Amino acid sequence: MKLICNIFATAMFVAASIGNAQGDERGRGNGYWDHSRGHDRARGLTVVGLTGDQRLLVFDEYSPQRAKSSKAVTGLIDGDTTLIGIDYRVQDGKLYGVGNAGGVYTLDVKTAVATLVNRLSVALSGTSFGVDFNPAADRLRIISDNGQNLRHNVNAGGVTLTDTALNYVAGTPTTGVTGAAYTNNDLDVTTATTLFNIDSVLDQVVIQSPPNNGSLAATGKLTVDTGSAVGFDIYSILSDAVTVDLEALASLSSPTGAASLYAVNLATGKVIYRGVFKASDQVTDIAIPLDQD
């Protein structure tokens, strides 16, 4: 787990109704933008995709059907047989992946070799997952389609905390939320960060705030129907190392299973079609490299 203007009044109303989005331990304020349109770029963003058959793809956002590279993931150990999600960590610029048995790995995009960093201390629960780093707290957020809501420290000796299950109504866990992405991936301590999710059952963009409470508030309804396999990430456009704009991308699976890439307006849920993945490249998660030079 890209875009353009300031967000619409709808999102501002949601933001006001749930209070400032405060990240995990020390959020950085509000970060609401309209990201369906994207900047005028000579080329699209480079994106890394994780496929269901455990390959890392590198592709351009405007041509997801033409992967620049495709490498099978190797190096998983200690019971891990698949990666359930990937994301870039702003603190070191590396790509991380989470294994189905709880291993946390760094991934070499050129070779797809995984190197174990540490392990979750809480077992994963669910079928489809969202994985994303909180850039303010430097914690890895992991959510699942059965409402699991974890916060993990990837540093040496780090442990996993179990936060309150995802919920629209306090005390009533919800299911079907499978995509997760934080805004504002920079290291400026004064910048805001907000956690957006995609509810694949309701086809709904939601804000999770506070993230540790699992509290969900709807923003916009997706303009396409998606299956449970959702890849979601938000790219931060920086000026002098501070986020000035965003662009959100999502790989969404159709009811028939075919996956396509879309730009997503976080306020309205409107999506803009970028392209379909090849039938042999069914992407289940995406991560946008922080350095697009």
C-alpha positions in Angstrom: 0.0 0.0 0.0 -1.0 8.3 -5.1 -2.9 11.5 -6.1 -3.7 15.3 -6.4 -5.9 18.0 -4.7 -7.4 18.7 -1.3 -10.1 16.3 -0.3 -13.7 17.1 -0.6 -16.0 18.3 2.2 -17.3 14.7 2.6 -14.0 13.5 3.9 -13.5 16.5 6.0 -16.8 15.8 7.6 -15.8 12.2 8.3 -12.5 13.5 9.7 -14.2 15.9 12.0 -16.7 13.3 13.2 -14.0 10.8 14.2 -11.5 13.3 15.5 -7.9 13.8 14.3 -6.4 10.6 12.8 -3.6 10.0 15.3 -1.7 7.1 13.9 -0.8 4.4 16.3 1.2 5.8 19.2 1.9 9.3 18.0 0.1 10.4 14.8 0.9 13.5 12.9 -2.5 15.1 12.3 -4.9 14.9 9.3 -3.9 13.9 5.8 -6.9 14.1 3.6 -6.4 14.5 -0.2 -8.2 13.9 -3.4 -6.1 11.3 -5.2 -8.0 9.9 -8.1 -6.5 12.1 -10.8 -2.8 11.9 -10.3 0.0 14.3 -11.3 0.9 15.0 -14.9 3.8 12.6 -15.2 5.8 11.6 -18.2 5.5 8.1 -16.9 3.5 6.4 -14.2 4.6 5.3 -10.8 6.7 2.1 -10.6 4.8 -0.5 -8.5 5.7 -3.8 -7.0 3.1 -6.5 -6.9 2.8 -9.8 -5.0 1.0 -12.5 -6.9 -1.0 -15.4 -5.6 1.6 -17.9 -6.8 4.3 -16.0 -4.8 6.1 -13.9 -7.4 7.2 -10.3 -7.2 6.3 -8.2 -10.2 7.6 -4.8 -11.1 5.3 -2.8 -13.4 4.3 0.7 -14.5 1.0 1.9 -13.1 -0.3 2.6 -16.6 0.6 -0.8 -18.0 0.1 -3.4 -15.2 -0.3 -6.1 -17.9 3.3 -5.7 -18.9 5.6 -6.6 -16.0 9.1 -5.4 -16.3 10.3 -8.2 -14.1 8.9 -11.3 -12.5 10.8 -13.3 -9.8 9.6 -16.2 -7.6 9.9 -15.4 -3.9 12.6 -17.6 -2.2 14.0 -17.7 1.3 10.9 -18.2 3.4 11.7 -20.3 6.5 10.3 -21.7 9.8 6.9 -22.7 8.5 6.3 -19.8 6.2 5.1 -21.0 2.8 3.6 -17.8 1.4 3.7 -14.0 1.9 0.4 -12.5 2.9 1.3 -8.9 2.2 4.1 -6.4 1.4 5.0 -2.8 2.0 7.8 -0.3 2.0 9.1 1.1 5.3 10.0 4.8 5.2 12.6 4.5 7.9 15.0 2.4 5.8 13.4 2.4 2.3 13.3 -1.4 2.2 10.5 -3.7 1.0 9.1 -5.9 3.7 6.8 -9.0 3.6 4.9 -11.0 6.1 4.7 -14.8 6.0 1.7 -16.8 6.7 3.4 -18.4 9.7 4.4 -15.0 11.1 7.8 -14.4 9.7 8.7 -10.8 8.8 11.2 -10.4 6.0 13.0 -7.9 3.9 12.7 -8.5 0.2 15.2 -7.9 -2.6 13.0 -6.7 -5.5 15.6 -7.6 -8.1 15.9 -11.2 -6.9 12.8 -11.8 -4.8 15.0 -13.3 -2.1 13.5 -12.9 1.4 15.6 -12.4 4.5 14.1 -13.0 7.9 14.1 -10.0 10.2 11.9 -11.2 13.1 8.6 -12.9 13.8 5.2 -11.9 14.8 4.5 -12.9 18.4 0.8 -13.3 17.7 -0.6 -15.8 15.2 -2.3 -14.5 12.1 -6.0 -15.1 11.8 -7.9 -14.7 8.5 -7.7 -15.5 4.8 -7.0 -12.1 3.3 -4.8 -9.4 4.9 -3.8 -5.8 4.6 -0.2 -4.9 5.5 1.2 -1.3 5.8 3.7 0.6 7.8 2.7 3.6 10.0 5.4 6.1 9.0 5.0 8.1 12.2 5.1 5.3 14.7 7.4 3.0 12.6 5.0 0.0 13.3 3.7 -2.5 10.9 -0.1 -2.6 10.8 -1.7 -6.0 9.8 -5.4 -6.3 9.4 -7.5 -9.3 8.2 -10.8 -10.2 6.7 -12.0 -11.6 10.1 -11.3 -8.3 11.9 -7.8 -9.0 13.3 -5.9 -5.8 14.0 -2.2 -6.2 14.8 0.6 -3.7 15.4 4.2 -5.1 15.1 7.6 -3.7 15.9 10.0 -4.9 13.2 13.1 -3.8 15.1 15.3 -6.3 16.9 13.4 -7.7 19.9 10.2 -6.2 18.7 6.9 -7.8 19.6 3.3 -7.8 18.3 0.4 -6.1 20.0 -3.2 -7.2 19.5 -5.3 -4.1 19.1 -9.1 -3.9 19.2 -10.8 -5.8 16.4 -12.0 -3.8 13.4 -15.5 -2.4 14.0 -18.0 0.1 12.7 -19.8 -0.1 16.0 -17.7 -0.4 19.2 -17.9 -3.9 20.5 -19.1 -5.5 17.3 -16.2 -6.8 15.2 -16.6 -6.5 11.4 -15.3 -8.8 8.7 -14.3 -8.3 5.1 -11.8 -5.4 5.5 -8.7 -6.5 3.5 -6.8 -3.5 2.2 -4.7 -1.1 4.4 -2.6 2.0 3.6 -1.3 5.0 5.5 -0.9 8.4 4.0 2.1 10.7 4.2 5.1 8.5 4.0 7.8 10.9 5.1 10.0 11.4 8.1 8.8 14.9 9.0 7.4 14.7 12.6 5.0 17.5 11.9 3.2 15.7 9.1 -0.1 13.9 9.5 -0.8 10.2 8.8 -4.1 8.6 8.4 -4.9 4.9 7.9 -7.3 4.1 5.1 -8.8 0.6 4.5 -10.9 -1.1 1.8 -13.9 -3.1 2.9 -14.2 -5.8 0.2 -17.6 -6.9 1.3 -19.2 -3.4 1.2 -17.0 -2.1 -1.6 -16.2 0.8 0.6 -13.2 3.0 1.4 -13.0 3.5 5.2 -10.8 5.4 7.7 -9.5 3.4 10.6 -9.1 5.9 13.4 -7.8 5.6 16.0 -6.0 2.6 14.4 -5.4 0.9 17.7 -9.2 1.0 18.5 -10.1 -0.5 15.1 -12.8 2.1 14.7 -14.0 2.4 11.1 -15.8 5.3 9.4 -16.9 5.1 5.7 -15.7 7.8 3.2 -16.6 6.8 -0.3 -18.2 3.8 -2.0 -16.0 2.1 -4.6 -17.4 2.5 -8.1 -16.5 -1.1 -8.9 -17.2 -4.4 -7.2 -14.2 -6.1 -5.7 -13.4 -9.5 -4.4 -11.5 -10.2 -1.2 -8.0 -10.0 -2.8 -7.2 -6.3 -2.4 -3.8 -4.7 -2.8 -3.7 -1.1 -1.6 -1.0 1.5 -1.2 -0.6 5.3 -1.1 2.3 7.1 -2.6 3.6 10.4 -1.0 4.8 13.2 -3.3 7.4 15.1 -1.4 8.8 18.6 -1.5 11.8 19.2 0.8 11.2 15.8 2.4 7.6 16.8 3.4 4.5 15.3 1.8 2.6 17.8 -0.4 0.4 15.4 -2.3 -0.7 11.8 -2.5 -1.8 9.1 -5.0 -3.7 6.0 -4.0 -3.6 2.8 -6.1 -5.4 -0.5 -5.5 -5.3 -3.9 -7.2 -8.9 -5.1 -7.0 -10.1 -8.6 -7.9 -13.3 -9.0 -9.9 -16.0 -11.4 -8.9 -14.6 -13.7 -11.5 -11.1 -13.5 -9.9 -9.3 -11.3 -12.5 -7.3 -8.5 -11.0 -7.0 -4.9 -12.3 -5.2 -1.8 -11.1 -7.1 1.4 -10.3 -6.4 4.9 -9.0 -8.7 5.5 -6.0 -10.2 8.7 -4.7 -10.1 8.3 -1.0 -12.9 10.8 -0.4 -15.5 9.6 -2.9 -14.5 6.0 -3.7 -14.3 6.8 -7.4 -11.8 4.7 -9.2 -10.0 5.2 -12.4 -9.0 2.2 -14.4 -5.3 1.7 -15.0 -5.3 -1.7 -16.6 -5.8 -5.4 -16.1 -3.2 -7.9 -15.0 -2.4 -10.8 -17.2 -4.3 -14.0 -16.2 -1.0 -15.5 -15.1 -0.2 -12.5 -12.9 -3.0 -12.3 -10.4 -1.8 -9.7 -8.0 -3.0 -9.9 -4.4 -1.0 -7.0 -2.9 0.9 -4.0 -4.1 3.6 -1.7 -2.7 4.9 1.5 -4.2 8.6 2.2 -4.0 9.3 5.3 -2.0 12.1 6.4 -4.4 10.5 6.9 -7.9 13.7 8.4 -9.5 
